[in-house]
Amino acid sequence: MIVSLIGFAVLLLMIFVGVPLGFALMFVGVIGFAYVRADMVGQALMSWGDGGLVFNMRAINGALVMTGQQMYDQVASYGMTVIPLFVLMGAFIHRSQLAQELYDAANAFLGHRRGGLAMGTVAACGGFAAVCGSSLATAATISKVAMPSMRRYGYDDSLSTGVIAAGGTLGIMIPPSVPMVIFGLLSETDVAKLFIAGIIPGLILMALFLATIAIQTYRNPDIGPRGDKVAWPERFRLLLKVWGVVVIFVVIIGGIYFGIFTPTEAAGIGVATSFLFAVARGKMGLRELRESLVETGITTGMIFVIAFGATIFSNFVNLAGFTTAISEALIALDVSPLLFVAAICVIYLIMGCVFDSLAMLILTVPIFAAILKPMGVDMIWFGIVAVIAVELGLITPPVGINVLVVKSAVPGVNIWTVFRGVWPFVIAMVIALIFVLLVPQTATLLPDLMNR
C-alpha cells in the first residue's frame, strides 16, 4: 500500500515537471512492478556490490516482460480498433463543414428568442456531438461558427464563450464517444450499452444548458438579445440540409441498439458513411483525406501510449496491494456503493484540475472497476457517472481543456472571461451528475430495453 502511494507521488511529480503522461505511467509502472516483484521474494531491486551498484535483473526482466505483453495485448485487441475508426469518422465529419449548417438550422428555430443564439449553439453542439465523438473537436468547430453571429447581435463574450465551452462537453456524452469506448474496454463493459446509456443523460444535459441560458438572459436580457425571426419555409429548408447528421446517427446508434452490428462494425460503417457524405459535399479531396489520416494517426497514437502506461501502472498498484487494501477498507467501513461512487466523482473533479479526460479515465478505470465490481455496482451506470464527472474537468480551472480550446479559437477574449461564462454551466452539470447518481434509471433504462 505504501509503495503504491509513493508510486502515485512520483507519477504526479513527473507530470508536473513536464514528462508526458503515457511515458511517466510506463516508467513508474515498470520500476514499481520490478520493486514489488523483488520484494515479494525477499530481495532488493538494487544493492551495492564489489563492482558498484547491482540491479536485480530477474525482477527487472519480469517487469519488462509484463510491459511487452501488455502492449501486445492492447495492440492486438479487436475491441481497440474502434478507437481509430471513430476518430477518423470525426475527422471526416469535421472536414465536411457540417457545423455551419447545423448552427443555421438550430438558430432558425431558436434564434429569435431571448438568448436564442446561445440556445442554438447548444443544439448545434449536440447535433455535431452525435456524429463526432470528440469534445475538443466540437468546441473548436462550433467556436468558429457561432462566435461571429453572437458578436454581431451583441451577445456578451462571457455568455458566448461559456456556452461553447460547455456545449463542447456534449461531444463525449452523446454517442458515439471515444471516452466511452475507453471506459468500456478498460472496465470490460459492453460499449454498445454504454453508447445507448449516454443518450438520455446527454439530452438532460442539453435541457439543463438551455435552462441555464434562459435563466441568465431573463435576469439580464442585455447579455443575450433576440435575433431575427426566420419564416417557417426557410426553417424547414435549413433543417433538410442537415439530413446527413440524422442518417449517420440513426445508422450507427440504431444499428447498435437493434443488434444489427457491434460497435466496431458500427465504427467502420460510420467511417464509410461520413467519408461518402464528405465526398458528396465536395469537401474530401486527396489533401483532406491525407490530413484526416495523419490527424487520426497522431490522436490514436497518443491514446494508445497513455493506455499502455495506464495498464502497466495499474498492474503495479494491483501487485502492490493497493486495490485489495482499498476494497478491504471499504468493506470494513461498510461504505455504501453510492457513497463510494460519489467519492470517486469528487476525485475526478480534483483530477480535472490537472489531467485531461482521457488521461483520467485510462489512469483510474482499471483500479475503480476492480473495486466496484465486487460491490455489485452497475458498470453501465458508473460509466455514465464517470463521463459526466470527467466532462466537468474539461471546463474547470486551472486546466479546463475546452476553455483553452475556445480561448485559442476566439480572438481577443481573456481566458478568465471564458471561465466566468462557463460557471453557470458547471452548476448545471453538477445538477445533472447528482440526478444521474440518485436516479440510475436515467442511464440504465435504454440498455435494459436492449435485453428484451
C-alpha positions in Angstrom: 0.0 0.0 0.0 2.8 2.4 0.9 4.7 1.6 -2.2 1.6 2.4 -4.3 1.2 5.8 -2.7 4.9 6.5 -3.3 4.3 5.5 -6.9 1.4 7.9 -7.2 3.5 10.7 -5.7 6.4 10.1 -8.1 3.9 10.0 -11.0 2.5 13.4 -10.1 5.9 14.8 -9.7 7.0 13.6 -13.1 3.8 15.1 -14.7 4.4 18.4 -13.1 7.9 18.7 -14.3 6.7 18.1 -17.9 7.1 14.3 -18.6 4.3 13.2 -21.0 1.7 11.2 -19.1 2.0 8.0 -21.0 5.8 7.8 -20.5 5.5 8.8 -16.9 3.0 6.0 -16.3 5.2 3.4 -18.0 8.3 4.5 -16.1 6.7 4.4 -12.7 4.8 1.2 -13.5 7.9 -0.7 -14.7 10.1 0.3 -11.8 7.3 -0.1 -9.3 6.4 -3.6 -10.6 10.1 -4.7 -10.5 10.5 -3.4 -7.0 7.4 -5.2 -5.7 8.3 -8.4 -7.5 11.7 -8.4 -5.9 10.3 -7.6 -2.5 7.9 -10.5 -2.7 10.8 -12.9 -2.7 12.7 -11.1 0.0 15.2 -9.4 -2.4 16.1 -5.9 -3.2 15.8 -4.2 -6.6 19.2 -2.6 -6.2 22.1 -3.3 -3.9 25.8 -2.3 -3.6 28.4 -5.0 -4.5 32.1 -5.0 -5.0 31.7 -3.6 -8.5 29.3 -0.9 -7.5 25.5 -0.8 -7.9 24.0 -4.2 -8.7 20.5 -4.5 -10.2 18.1 -7.4 -9.6 17.9 -8.4 -13.3 15.4 -11.1 -12.6 12.9 -8.7 -11.2 13.6 -6.1 -13.9 13.3 -8.7 -16.7 9.9 -9.8 -15.2 8.7 -6.2 -15.3 9.9 -5.7 -18.9 8.2 -9.0 -20.0 4.9 -7.8 -18.4 5.3 -4.5 -20.2 5.8 -6.1 -23.6 2.9 -8.4 -23.0 0.5 -5.7 -22.0 1.5 -3.6 -25.0 1.0 -6.5 -27.4 -2.4 -7.3 -25.8 -3.6 -3.8 -26.3 -2.4 -3.5 -29.9 -3.8 -6.9 -30.8 -7.2 -6.3 -29.1 -10.0 -6.3 -31.7 -12.0 -4.0 -29.5 -9.3 -1.3 -29.6 -9.8 -0.9 -33.4 -13.0 1.1 -32.7 -10.9 4.0 -31.4 -9.1 4.9 -34.6 -12.3 4.3 -36.6 -14.4 6.7 -34.5 -11.5 9.3 -34.5 -11.3 9.0 -38.3 -15.1 9.4 -38.6 -14.9 12.6 -36.5 -12.1 13.9 -38.8 -14.2 13.3 -41.9 -17.3 15.0 -40.3 -15.1 17.9 -39.3 -13.9 18.5 -42.8 -17.4 18.2 -44.3 -18.1 21.6 -42.8 -21.4 20.3 -41.4 -21.2 22.5 -38.3 -22.3 25.7 -40.1 -25.5 24.2 -41.4 -26.3 22.6 -38.0 -25.9 26.0 -36.4 -28.0 27.7 -39.1 -30.8 25.2 -38.6 -30.7 25.4 -34.8 -30.8 29.2 -34.9 -33.7 29.2 -37.4 -35.9 27.7 -34.7 -34.4 29.3 -31.6 -32.5 32.5 -32.6 -35.5 34.8 -32.3 -35.9 34.1 -28.6 -34.0 35.9 -25.8 -30.7 34.1 -25.6 -31.8 32.1 -28.7 -28.4 32.2 -30.5 -26.8 30.7 -27.4 -29.5 28.1 -27.3 -28.9 27.3 -30.9 -25.3 26.9 -30.1 -26.1 24.2 -27.6 -28.4 22.5 -30.1 -25.6 22.6 -32.7 -23.1 21.2 -30.3 -25.5 18.3 -29.5 -26.0 17.6 -33.2 -22.3 17.8 -34.0 -21.5 15.6 -31.0 -23.9 12.9 -32.3 -21.6 12.3 -35.2 -18.2 13.5 -33.9 -17.4 11.9 -30.5 -14.8 14.4 -29.5 -15.3 17.3 -27.0 -12.3 19.3 -28.3 -13.4 19.0 -32.0 -16.9 20.1 -31.0 -15.7 23.1 -29.1 -13.2 24.2 -31.7 -15.6 23.8 -34.6 -18.6 25.5 -33.1 -16.4 28.3 -31.8 -15.6 29.4 -35.4 -19.2 29.0 -36.5 -21.1 30.5 -33.5 -19.0 33.4 -32.2 -19.3 35.7 -35.3 -23.1 35.5 -35.2 -23.3 36.1 -31.4 -20.9 39.0 -31.6 -22.9 40.5 -34.5 -26.1 40.5 -32.4 -24.3 42.0 -29.3 -24.1 38.9 -27.1 -21.8 39.2 -24.1 -18.5 37.4 -24.8 -18.7 35.7 -21.4 -22.0 34.0 -22.2 -21.0 33.2 -25.8 -17.6 31.6 -25.0 -19.0 29.9 -21.9 -21.9 28.2 -23.7 -19.5 27.0 -26.5 -17.0 25.5 -23.9 -19.8 23.8 -22.0 -21.6 22.7 -25.2 -18.4 21.1 -26.4 -18.6 18.6 -23.5 -21.6 17.1 -25.1 -19.1 15.6 -27.6 -18.2 12.8 -25.1 -21.6 12.3 -23.7 -23.8 11.9 -26.7 -22.7 8.8 -28.6 -20.6 7.8 -30.4 -17.9 8.8 -27.8 -14.3 7.8 -27.7 -14.1 8.2 -23.9 -17.0 5.7 -23.6 -15.1 3.3 -25.7 -12.0 3.7 -23.5 -14.1 3.1 -20.4 -15.8 0.1 -21.9 -12.5 -1.6 -22.9 -10.7 -0.9 -19.6 -13.7 -2.0 -17.4 -14.8 -4.9 -19.6 -18.2 -3.2 -20.0 -20.4 -3.5 -23.1 -19.5 -0.5 -25.3 -22.8 -0.8 -27.2 -24.8 -0.4 -24.0 -22.6 2.5 -22.8 -23.4 4.3 -26.1 -27.2 3.8 -25.6 -27.0 4.7 -21.9 -25.5 8.1 -22.8 -28.5 9.3 -24.8 -30.9 10.2 -22.0 -28.2 11.9 -19.8 -27.0 13.7 -22.9 -30.5 15.1 -23.5 -30.8 16.0 -19.8 -27.5 18.0 -20.0 -28.7 19.8 -23.2 -32.0 20.7 -21.4 -30.2 22.0 -18.4 -27.9 24.1 -20.6 -30.9 25.6 -22.3 -32.5 26.3 -19.0 -29.3 27.9 -17.7 -29.2 30.3 -20.8 -32.9 31.1 -20.2 -32.3 32.0 -16.6 -29.3 34.1 -17.3 -30.9 36.1 -20.1 -34.1 36.5 -18.1 -32.1 38.1 -15.3 -30.1 40.2 -17.7 -31.6 40.5 -21.2 -28.7 42.6 -22.5 -26.2 39.7 -22.5 -28.3 37.7 -25.0 -30.5 39.9 -27.3 -33.1 38.4 -29.6 -32.1 37.5 -33.2 -34.0 37.8 -36.4 -37.1 35.6 -36.8 -37.0 33.1 -39.6 -40.0 32.2 -41.7 -41.3 28.6 -41.4 -40.5 27.6 -45.0 -36.9 28.7 -44.5 -36.7 26.8 -41.2 -37.7 23.6 -42.9 -35.3 24.2 -45.8 -32.4 24.6 -43.4 -33.5 21.6 -41.4 -33.4 19.4 -44.5 -29.8 20.4 -45.2 -28.6 18.6 -42.1 -30.0 15.2 -43.2 -26.5 13.8 -43.1 -26.3 14.1 -39.3 -29.6 12.2 -38.9 -28.6 9.4 -41.3 -25.2 8.8 -39.7 -26.6 8.9 -36.2 -29.5 6.6 -37.0 -27.3 4.1 -38.9 -24.7 3.9 -36.1 -26.9 4.1 -32.9 -29.9 2.4 -34.4 -27.8 -0.5 -35.7 -26.2 -0.9 -32.3 -29.5 -0.7 -30.4 -31.2 -3.3 -32.5 -28.2 -5.6 -32.5 -27.6 -5.4 -36.3 -23.9 -4.8 -35.7 -21.3 -4.4 -33.0 -19.7 -1.0 -32.0 -16.6 -1.9 -34.0 -18.7 -2.7 -37.1 -20.7 0.5 -36.4 -17.5 2.5 -36.4 -16.5 1.0 -39.8 -19.9 1.8 -41.2 -19.7 5.3 -39.7 -16.3 5.9 -41.3 -17.6 4.8 -44.7 -20.8 6.9 -44.4 -19.1 10.0 -43.2 -16.5 9.7 -46.0 -19.1 9.4 -48.7 -21.0 12.3 -47.1 -17.9 14.5 -47.3 -17.2 13.4 -50.9 -20.8 14.1 -51.9 -20.4 17.7 -50.5 -17.2 18.2 -52.4 -15.2 18.6 -49.2 -13.0 15.5 -49.4 -10.1 15.6 -51.8 -6.7 13.9 -51.6 -5.3 16.6 -49.3 -8.2 16.4 -46.9 -8.0 12.6 -46.9 -4.3 12.8 -46.1 -4.9 15.4 -43.3 -7.7 13.2 -41.8 -5.5 10.1 -41.8 -2.5 11.9 -40.3 -4.7 13.5 -37.6 -6.2 10.1 -36.8 -2.8 8.5 -36.5 -1.5 11.2 -34.2 -4.6 11.1 -32.0 -4.7 7.3 -31.9 -1.0 7.1 -31.1 -1.4 9.5 -28.2 -4.4 7.4 -26.8 -2.5 4.1 -27.2 0.6 5.4 -25.4 -1.5 6.6 -22.5 -3.4 3.3 -22.5 -0.1 1.3 -22.4 1.2 3.3 -19.5 -2.1 3.1 -17.6 -2.3 -0.7 -17.9 1.3 -1.1 -16.8 0.8 1.3 -13.9 -2.4 -0.5 -12.9 -0.6 -3.8 -12.8 2.0 -2.3 -10.5 -0.5 -0.9 -8.0 -2.5 -4.1 -8.1 0.6 -6.2 -7.4 1.5 -3.8 -4.6 -1.9 -4.5 -3.0 -3.4 -1.0 -3.4 -6.7 -2.2 -4.9 -7.1 -5.0 -2.3 -6.3 -2.7 0.6 -8.9 -0.1 -0.6 -11.5 -2.8 -1.1 -10.9 -4.3 2.3 -11.0 -0.8 4.0 -14.4 0.0 2.3 -15.8 -3.4 3.3 -14.7 -2.8 6.9 -16.2 0.7 7.0 -19.4 -0.7 5.4 -19.5 2.2 2.9 -22.5 2.1 0.5 -21.7 1.8 -3.2 -23.5 5.1 -3.8 -21.3 6.9 -1.3 -18.2 5.4 -2.8 -19.2 6.4 -6.3 -19.9 9.9 -5.1 -16.4 10.0 -3.5 -15.0 8.9 -6.9 -16.8 11.8 -8.5 -15.0 14.2 -6.1 -11.7 12.6 -7.0 -12.5 13.1 -10.7 -13.3 16.8 -10.1 -10.0 17.2 -8.3 -8.1 15.3 -11.0 -9.8 17.5 -13.7 -7.7 20.4 -12.4 -4.5 18.6 -13.7 -5.4 15.9 -16.2 -7.4 15.8 -19.4 -10.5 13.5 -19.8 -8.8 10.5 -21.5 -5.9 10.5 -19.1 -8.3 10.5 -16.1 -10.3 7.6 -17.4 -7.3 5.5 -18.6 -5.5 6.0 -15.3 -8.4 5.3 -12.9 -10.9 3.0 -14.6 -8.9 -0.3 -14.1 -8.5 0.5 -10.4 -12.0 1.7 -9.7 -13.6 -1.2 -11.7 -11.7 -3.7 -9.7 -13.1 -2.2 -6.5 -16.7 -1.5 -7.7 -17.5 -4.8 -9.4 -17.2 -6.9 -6.2 -19.6 -4.3 -4.6 -22.2 -5.1 -7.2 -22.2 -1.6 -8.8 -23.8 -1.4 -12.3 -20.8 -0.6 -14.5 -23.1 0.9 -17.2 -24.4 3.4 -14.7 -21.0 4.1 -13.3 -19.6 4.7 -16.8 -22.1 7.4 -17.4 -21.5 9.0 -14.0 -17.7 8.9 -14.6 -18.1 10.5 -18.0 -20.2 13.4 -16.6 -17.7 13.9 -13.8 -14.8 13.9 -16.3 -16.7 16.3 -18.5 -16.7 18.8 -15.6 -12.9 18.7 -15.6 -12.9 19.9 -19.2 -14.4 23.3 -18.2 -13.0 24.0 -14.7 -9.7 25.8 -13.9 -6.8 25.7 -13.9 -6.6 23.4 -16.9 -10.1 23.4 -18.5 -9.1 22.0 -21.9 -12.3 23.1 -23.5 -11.8 26.6 -22.2 -8.3 26.7 -23.6 -9.6 25.5 -27.0 -12.3 28.2 -27.1 -9.8 30.8 -26.0 -7.4 29.9 -28.8 -10.2 29.8 -31.4 -11.8 33.2 -30.4 -9.5 36.2 -30.9 -9.5 39.0 -28.3 -11.0 37.0 -25.4 -9.4 36.8 -22.0 -9.3 33.3 -20.5 -11.0 34.5 -17.3 -13.9 35.8 -19.4 -14.5 32.2 -20.6 -14.2 30.8 -17.1 -16.6 33.4 -15.8 -19.1 32.5 -18.5 -18.8 28.7 -18.0 -19.5 28.7 -14.2 -23.3 28.7 -14.6 -23.0 25.6 -16.9 -20.7 23.9 -14.3 -23.6 24.2 -11.8 -25.9 22.7 -14.4 -23.6 19.8 -15.0 -23.3 19.2 -11.2 -27.1 19.1 -11.1 -27.1 16.5 -13.9 -24.4 14.5 -12.2 -26.4 14.4 -8.9 -29.5 13.5 -10.8 -27.9 10.5 -12.6 -26.3 9.5 -9.3 -29.7 9.4 -7.5 -31.8 8.1 -10.4 -29.7 5.4 -12.0 -32.6 4.6 -14.4 -31.7 7.6 -16.5 -28.6 5.7 -17.6 -29.9 2.1 -17.4 -33.4 2.4 -18.9 -32.4 2.1 -22.6 -29.7 -0.5 -22.1 -32.2 -2.6 -20.2 -34.7 -2.4 -23.1 -32.0 -3.7 -25.4 -32.1 -7.0 -23.4 -35.7 -7.6 -24.1 
